[in-house]
Amino acid sequence: MAVIIGLLGEKRAGKGTFVKLLKEIAQPKIIGVVRSVDILFETLKIWKIEPTRSNLQNLVRAMEEKYGQGTLTQAVYGRIINDSSEVVVFDGVRLETDLVLIRKFEKNFLVYVTASPRTRWERSKTASEKAGENFASLEQFMDEEKAYTEQFISKIGAAADFKIINEGTIEDYRKEVKRFYDALLPSLT
């Protein structure tokens, strides 16, 4: 059975960079990645709806209201169990049902990556994952933090096995990811 890493953090905290660095550090181990946002992107693409942050958040809310709490989490679960990697990162833990899912696996870690709002906003200026995101003012950026999909991050983060405050250089961040990997290593044997 694979080791499951639940990765959470506010937008632009550095989750994608964590995955990239972990893959580099862990070589030659195979690190699989399951992102809940990919499921949402795929759904909006099928419907020909622009993948703005608002549309993605509204889709999660609609799924939960119409089909029950944990609907997106169940879709993620299906992808995790079909991944044959030694380590599977669930990038995008956001909901309390996501935490329950992570803890169901025998070998699991919850990692919380965070940074100050200003640092994350500065990073968003060069980001282009979600349509229109790089044009938000600091006030708009902070308003988006109130969305349903963002409300539980700090609460779930309090249960994290490992926390990284990503305010420094990329080398500082690499050292923190390496420190996490060293803590993870015994679980891989």
Secondary structure, DSSP 8 states (H G I E B T S, - for coil): --EEEEEEESTTSSHHHHHHHHHHHHTTS-EEEEEHHHHHHHHHHHHT---BHHHHHHHHHHHHHHH-TTHHHHHHHHHHHT---SEEEEET--SHHHHHHHHHSSSEEEEEEE--HHHHHHHHTT--SSBTGGG--HHHHHHHTTSGGGTTHHHHHTT-SEEEE--S-HHHHHHHHHHHHHHHGGGG-
